[in-house]
Amino acid sequence: MSKSLVLAEKPSVAREIARVLGCKNANRHFIEGDHYVVTWALGHLIELKMPEEYDQKYKTWRLEDLPIIPDKMEIKPIKQTRAQYQAIKNLAQRKDLGDLIIATDAGREGELVARWIIEKINWHKPVKRLWVSSQTDKAIRSGFSQLKPAKSYDKLYQSAVCRSEADWLIGLNISRALTTKYNDSLSAGRVQTPTLSMILKREEVIRAFQPQPYWTLHIDLGQCTAVWQKDDQSRIQAREEAERLRQKVTGQEATVRNVVTKVKHEKQPLPYDLTELQRDANRKFGFSAKKTLNVLQNLYERYKIVTYPRTDSRYLTRDIAATMPDRLKAISSAYGDEVRPILSQQKGKVSASFVYNDNKVSDHHALIPTEEPVFVGDLSEDERRLYDLIVRRFLALFYPEYTYQSMRAELAVHGELFILKTNTQTELGFKKLNARHEESSTSSRLHLQKGMALNIKQVIQKEKMTEPPARFSEADLLTKMEQFGLGTPATRADIIEKLLQAESVERVNGRLHPTAKGKQLIDLVNDSLKSPELTAQWEQRLEEIAKGNGSPSQFMEKIRRQTEQLVREVKESDHAYKMQNLTGSKCPECGSPMKEVRDRDGGRILVCINRECGFRKRKDPKLSNKRCRQCHKKMEMHHGKAGIYFQCRNCGIIEKAEQTRKKADKRETRRLLNKLNSTSEPLGNSLADALKNAFNTHQDKD
């Protein structure tokens, strides 16, 4: 009987699938069982060829060679992971393998990872698709019992190819054009450039902002405060007018002119999608979008306690309803007080039935806990905090709506209008999950009636200044990117990181500031490339291709024409550019000026501006993974006369590096064994002779 070759995206996922399928014979590159051979990629194993692999002349960057638009885009194995690719290729030659099951992440990029491997290994046997939203044993078994033909996802694959080729054509050509023309490392792309443009537009608004003073007038009624208002405006533009009004109402009595009371309901919030979770984690914990995704991926892959992370939906399909009791039981060890009433009184039935909407779920439903039992003690602090957000948002579905009484009263004071607004909680509902709301649940209710006279204890005049909009936090930027359809939930974090690494943007106190380099870059590119609206249209067309409603060939033809136009405009541009971060240092190799850049660990590096030279050296000591015992920050690594030592930049603490013996790797082990077996090379000591004799005796017995 033939076996199935299962292709997972990562080794960790492959091991879990192999365990569930009963595969126990582990090899360096795969795990085999009676019916399945489970292997894995390491993320992408295949990538698009670089320009120099089409023609060696492209190895040297020249403006006159652009644009580079191959007639047919070709793919190749990634050099660093070629061993794993070769192992999969060798497996594909086995006669006992009858079909291949794609078990990569259930999304656009996961489809591309698998399909490019399948194409490159020349697999011509049947291909099936595993499509699961969680990594629990139950989900994996259920998924393998409902495998679908891979051709059902052909449109998704075509969309992924279009995305990858479009990014290559536009990103590579425009970045090369800008870099060669202005002799500086300048990175542009169809998503990162409009994202940068939004940051810069906000900066322009802030820079142009002129603060203006204004005044507000309040009356203190004891239990509450009312604010002066005219024509729906509470701001008073002139100090004299504010002072005149203050004197007019001082010593007067307020009369209730009108009272409107309403009972209002706030629905339970929907569960998280990836972008909403990244926003909340940024606001509450200061997590970057990338950090949130990395922590979340660990909760999904390693602990299997949350569903598929890269989802863009906040709704659930109706078939999920039957699994709710099991999901609640799984989290009961950590959230027993919240879960027990739901299971005993509601039998696990949600109160917010509107969460079930099959029409609003495409590939994956919202992010919720799985049926896998959770052991909170196994999680790191960051994992616990993120998991807690997901669970409490999930539990909110089982609680009633939040209900409160809203009152708006109009008060007349000597011919002037003051507005009094109060909200009084009547039913906390799902907000019981948040202790801070429980603390505020004791607010007293104010009873007002039309015609009632109220004593004014104090008249308060406040002077304020208008304020510019704040610079974007990552949460704000994610909202803007989602609003304009820039990128996908899976790619937005990487886009922000690219802008930071390219030094177009920098983080300052949790806010994103454009750099001088970023400001110049935006001036150098075409308006269409920095337009969120146009790039959003491209992303929308990719979605249409994935759903079978768009033409891949037409999309790519438009991208090629766009690439030609954008490169032509860079060539013809007469914009001036000033290289940033130049230092007084000269390159020791070629004598060119050196510029200062930031490394990923935050250290400073001096880089030669001559790209053909490429010399670089550290200006700051390298940060190690060793943590300071006092402040717990990473320590610098230094080389002194006594050897390597670590120093904390923050505390000044110095620790000598422990001398550790080098572990022999496989190559070193083979070398030593060969040395032991060699009769021509004397070993020179009795221990070595004894080892050699023992080794030879062992071989003779074999």
Secondary structure, DSSP 8 states (H G I E B T S, - for coil): --EEEEEESSHHHHHHHHHHHT--EE-SSEEE-SSEEEEE-SS-SEEE--GGGT-GGGGS--GGG-----SS--EEE-GGGHHHHHHHHHHHT-TTEEEEEEES-SSHHHHHHHHHHHHHTT--S-EEE---S--SHHHHHHHHHT-EEGGGGHHHHHHHHHHHHHHIIIIIHHHHHHHHHHTS-----TTHHHHHHHHHHHHHHHHH----EEEEEEEE-SS-EEEE-BTTB--B--HHHHHHHHHHHTT-EEEEEEEEEEEEEE-----B-HHHHHHHHHHHH---HHHHHHHHHHHHHTS--B--SS-----B-GGGGGGHHHHHHHHTTTSHHHHHHHHHHSTT--S-GGGB-GGG-SS---B-B-SS---GGGS-HHHHHHHHHHHHHHHGGGS--EEEEEEEEEEEETTEEEEEEEEEEEE-GGGGGSHHHHHTTT-------TT-EEE--EEEEEEEE--------HHHHHHHHHHTT-S-TTTHHHHHHHHHHTTSEEEETTEEEE-HHHHHHHHHS-TTTT-HHHHHHHHHHHHHHHTT-S-HHHHHHHHHHHHHHHHHHHHH-------SSEEEEE-TTT--EEEEEE-TTS-EEEEES-TTT--EEESS-EEEEEE-TTT--EEEEEEETTEEEEE-TTT--EEE---------HHHHHHHHHHHH-SSS---SHHHHHHHHHHHHHHHH-
